[in-house]
Amino acid sequence: MTNHPLISTLKSLRGNVRGCVLTEPLWGIPFNLYAPYVSVYMLSLGLADSQIGLLTSIGLLLQVFWTAVSGAITDKFGRKRTTLVSDLISWSIPCLIWAAAQDFNYFLVAAIFNSIWRVSANSWTCLLVEDTDPKLLIDVYSLIYIAGLVAAFVSPVTGVLIDRFSLVPTMRGLYLLSFVMMTAKFLIMNNMVTETQRGVARMAETRHQPWLGMLREYPEVLRQILRMPATVFAAVLMILLNIVWTVKGTFWSILVTETLLIPAEHLVIFTFARSIVMLVFYFTVMPRLNRMDVRAPLIWGMLGLTVSQVFLIAAPPGDYAILLAVTALEAFATPAATTLVDKLVITAIDPKERARILAILYVVMIVLTSPFGWIAGQLSEWNRILPFLLMIALLCAGVALLFLSNRLVKGGLEYPAEPAQDAAQDAAQDAAQA
């Protein structure tokens, strides 16, 4: 096991990527402990399906603003400082609000603070991938996802606590635990990382540049994106998957508890099974995908997700065996879809403009995703199966695009590599500015 490619990569990590990966369990574990129960927690406090969907859409709309300015903030203040401040505001504060929540208004205020996480999503991604060998990215993203899956080994405790103390007190305790662990993560990581070379260069370039001036350059960056078919293609796949995860993350627990009649305290069974299967996939299959074109495994990943949702909505109420099989299939398909799309997005964009391109891509993604929280909420009130039919349609669209990718994207799915001489000149210029 110590010679496994993922373990070897983990042991060899240095610099910022090491700080980002090693501290990730402090965020991933508490998040994955409470995430499956968020919607049920809201229902228990008196919120309706439509209100839950509305909160999702409001949060996404607020994220549009923060995503739009995230590139400028990241360039202006640096990757390291931006990540620390925005993480503390967007996660530590909301965890305390969620722990004390009584009604819709509490969740609305928490959504306002939590929407700022889009700033750190940009700056943290830059910390993670800048100064990191692109060949390591699949392994690095696999390790990031594995960090969250470690929660599988303690998640049964959640079910025991819900069974003994009921859902609401348990969720309040989990949110308080999340506050402690996440805050520790942000502070520890900040001490382990340094500003990236690209970050130092961008801070120097934007030091005397006004905010409006930086934002006025966005149309040109957008035109640059549109001139790169690989970037557009990666963005479309990212948007489709983000809508799918938004709908699933909001309404899966509602469907399982209210339609399939699984008690809330038993949700942990399926969370545990999903995490274990995903861990097995990351350690046995994912290392082999490093040598493959991303399209084939992405097609199989999205097809697996599609079939799993078909079987989910067809499952009879109270049938644990079928629901476990569906969960296993979905868990087997998820890593191929998520990890490879993450890598595809990073490798399909211009590294010189990574912060601003990511900001624009995330803005477009959120704008197009935000209505689907409300839409899925309305669909769920009519019939709790309808949001999952929407997911199936979106996944089928992604599969179709991947089959047509050779026609849609000429010249490959990665951003053209810089000539060696130009790359060396850029490195020398960055070093001089540093």
Buried (B, 14 or more C-beta within 10 A) or exposed (E): EEEEBBBEBBEEBEBBBBBBBBBBBBBBBBBBBBBBBBBBBBBBBEBBBEBBBBBBBBBBBBBBBBBBBBBBBBBBBBBBBBBBBBBBBBBBBBBBBBBEBEEBEBBBBBBBBBBBBBBBBBBBBBBBBBBBEBEBBBBBBBBBBBBBBBBBEEBEEBBEBBBEEEBBEBBBBBBBBBBEBBBBBBBEBBEEBBBBBBBBBBBEEBEEEEEEEBBEBBEEBBEBBEEBBBBBBBBBBBBBBBBBBBBBBBBBBBBBBBBBEBEBBBBBBBBBBBBBBBBBBBBEEBBEBBEEEBBEBBBBBBBBBBBBBBBBBEBEEEBEEBBBBBBBBBBBBBBBBBBBBBBBBBBBBBBBBBBBBBBBBBBBBBBBBBEBBBBBBBBBEEEBBBBBBBBBEBBBBBBEBBEEBEEBBEEBBBBEEBEEEEEEEBEEEBEEEB
